[in-house]
Amino acid sequence: MSASADLLAGMLTRYSVGPKHLADPAPSLDELRRMTEAALRAPDHAGLVPFRFAAIRGEARGRLADLYEQAAVLAGKSPADAERDRGRALDAPLLVAVIARIDPGHPVATVHEQWMTVGGALTNFMNAAHALGYAGKMLSGAKVRAAPVVAAFCGPGETLVGWVVMGTAQKPGSPKFQKPLPDEVLRDWAPPG
C-alpha cells in the first residue's frame, strides 16, 4: 500500500474519543509541534493563519480547573456542579485550546473563508494526532463564552472556539452518529436551465 493510501486509511479510522476514555501518555511537545505543522497546511486564503493553539499541560491544568469552577459559580451553578466543571479540566491528560483570530475587515479573505481555515486547521491537527497514535475530541460549551475563561486565553479580536482533549485511547473510538453514504453528499453539478 502506498503512503498516500496509508494516510487515507488512517483518516477513515479516526473517531472522536471523549476524556473518560483517554489516559497517558499524551502527545509530547515535539508531537504537538508536528500536529501544529499539519494544521498550518489547511487552506488559508491570503495566508492569514486565523488561529492559534494553547497547550494546557502539567500544573496549568489546575489553573484551568480554577477557571472552570469560577465560571460555573458566576453562572449560578450549585457547588456540586461547579466541582464537576472543575474536574472537566483534569479529566484528559492534555487539553489544547483552539483560538480563532478572525479579521472581519480583511480586503481579500472573507470571514467565512477564515472560519473555514480554522476548521481545516483543527481537522488537520486532530488527524495528525490520530496518525501519531493519539485520540481526542473537540469540546466547547458555555465555558468558551465565560468571561474569566475567555480573558485567560484571548487577546483583542480573538475567539475561544473550544478545547481538544487528548491522550491515548483506552477503547477505540466509534461513530456517535450515523453518517450518510458518500453518494448522498456528493453529486455532479448540473447548470440550471
C-alpha positions, 0 to 999 in steps of 0.5 A: 500500500502506498503512503498516500493510501496509508494516510487515507486509511488512517483518516477513515479510522479516526473517531472522536474519543471523549476524556473518560476514555483517554489516559497517558501518555499524551502527545509530547511537545515535539508531537504537538509541534508536528500536529501544529505543522499539519494544521498550518497546511489547511487552506488559508486564503491570503495566508492569514493563519486565523488561529492559534493553539494553547497547550494546557499541560502539567500544573496549568491544568489546575489553573484551568480547573480554577477557571472552570469552577469560577465560571460555573459559580458566576453562572449560578451553578450549585457547588456540586456542579461547579466541582464537576466543571472543575474536574472537566479540566483534569479529566484528559491528560492534555487539553489544547485550546483552539483560538480563532483570530478572525479579521472581519475587515480583511480586503481579500479573505472573507470571514467565512473563508477564515472560519473555514481555515480554522476548521481545516486547521483543527481537522488537520491537527486532530488527524495528525494526532490520530496518525501519531497514535493519539485520540481526542475530541473537540469540546466547547460549551458555555465555558468558551463564552465565560468571561474569566475563561475567555480573558485567560486565553484571548487577546483583542479580536480573538475567539475561544472556539473550544478545547481538544482533549487528548491522550491515548485511547483506552477503547477505540473510538466509534461513530456517535452518529450515523453518517450518510453514504458518500453518494448522498453528499456528493453529486455532479453539478448540473447548470440550471436551465 
